[in-house]
């Protein structure tokens, strides 16, 4: 499981619940793990100081209320307990989470799910420039708008770097285990 070493609390129980949720949502649990890692570092108490977004997938305060909770309650939940709200939030997108990027858009900007690469993130009540100013990491060409492709490229590049770091850490751990094991048997 991707990023399992970042899980706080009972890893086995968390992974078991995550797999069950992913199965019910018809998506890959690794994709959901990657999105939670990107959004919160898998920290259920993570809070965005600017927006108040909280938790594993950075629930906005209004979203939390619509799910029957609050960001304060979410912040105080364990990762395992918070997963039920992740599932509730993603339930409407079940069957549409066909790629890692679809899962990310379900959390970040759901209307973008399935849109072409050149589609600009905006709504009738939210301008492209406002979205770009609030999410400058995705506006990679600095044109005050964000396309599906920009989000996809940024997110996938982030994932490649994280996976590379995780692979390096794993290799170091294996080396240290091998080294300590060889010392024990001499």
N, C-alpha and C positions, 0 to 999 in steps of 0.2 A: 504494500500500500504506500503510495507516494506520501511523503512528509509525516509518516507515522511517528517518527522520533520527536515531533513537535507537539504531539497531543498531550494535553494536561489532564491528569487524573487517570482513570482506569482505561488504558489504551485498548485492551481487548474488548471491553464492553462498548467503547466508543466505535471501534471499527465494525463490530457486529451490528450495532444500530445503524451506522452509516451505510453499510451494505444493504440492509433491509430497506432503508429509505430510498437508496439509489435504485434498487430493484423495483420498488413501487412507483418510482418516478420514471422508470425506463431509461436510466442513464448510467454512466460509468462512475463508480464511487471515487476513482482517482481524480476525475474531473471536478467533482464536488470538493474534494480535499484541496485541490490546487486553488480553486476559487476562494475557499475559506482561508487558505494560507496567504493568498494575495491580499485579501480584504483585512484580515485581522492577525495574521501570524498564528492562527488557530488559538487565539486568546479570547475566551468568551467575555472577558471584561474590557476588551479594547474599546476605547471611545475616541471618536473623532472630535477634537475640541472645537472645530469650526461648525460642524453640522449637528453634532450631538448623536450621530450614528453610532451604534453600539453593537458589540457582539461578533459572533463568528462570520456573519455575512454583512455586518454593518447595517443593522436595521435602523431606518430613520424613525424618529419619534412617532410620526403619524402612522407609519407602517406597523410599528409595535402595537399601537392602540388598536388598529384595525385587526390585529391578530389576537386581541384580547389580553394584552400585557402592556408593559411599559419598558422603556430603555433602562430604567432603574432596576426593575425586576430582572430583565435579561442580564444586566451587568452582574447581578448577584447569583446567577444560575451557574451550575457546572456546565462543561462542554456537552456532556451527555444529555442533561435536561434541556439545554438550548436547542439540541437537534430537532426536537418536536416542532419548534417554531420555524426552523429552517425548512422542514418538510411542509408545514402548513403554508409557508410563503411560496414555495416552489410548486405546490400541488397544481395550480392552474396551468403550469407549463409542462405538465407530464405529457410525454409523447413528442414534445418539441425540443427536448434537450439532447439533440443528436450529435453534438460536438462539444468540445471543451469551450469554445467561444460562445456557443448557444447558452451553456450553463452560466458563463460569466455575464452575458447580456441579460439573462433572467434576473440576475442580482443587480447589475449596474444600470441597465437601460432596456427594460423588457421589450419595448416597441421595436427594438433593433433586431430581435431574433429573426433569422431567415432573410434579412435584407441583403441586397447586393453590396459588394465591397465599397462602392462609391457613394452609398447612401449616407447623408449627413445627419448626425444625431441632433434632433430638434423636435419640438411638438408645437401645437398651436399656442400653447401658453408658456413655452420655454424656448428662447431663441438659441440658435447655434452658437452665437458668440458668448452667451451667458454660460452655456454648458462647457464651452472651451475655457472660459476664464476660471470656472470652478474646478476643472480637471485638466490643468495644463500639461500633465505628463503624457496625455494622449494626443494633444495637438502637436504632433511631431514636426509638422511643416510650418507651424506658427502662423496659420492663416485665419485664426479665430473661428475655426470650425473643426469638428472631429468627424471623421468618416469611420465606417465599420472597419475598413482595412487598417486604419491607424490604431484602433483599439486592439484588433486582432494581432497586428505585428508587435505592438508594445507588450501585450500580455504574453504572447508566445516567446518573445525574446527574454522577458523576465523569467518565464518558466524554464527555459533552457539554462539560464544562468543559475537559477536555484537548484535545478537538477544536477548541474555540473558540480556545484558546491556540495550538495548532498552526496554525490558519488565520491568526491574527494574525501569527505568526512568518513564515509563508509570504508573507503580503502585504507585510511589512516587507522580506523578502529580495527579492521581486520589485521593490519600489519602489527598493531600493538598487541592484539590478542595472540597472534602467532609468535611474536617476540616473547611475551610473558609466558606463554605455554612452553616455548622451548627452554626458558630458564627453569621452569618447574621440573622438567624431566631430565635435567642434566645430572 
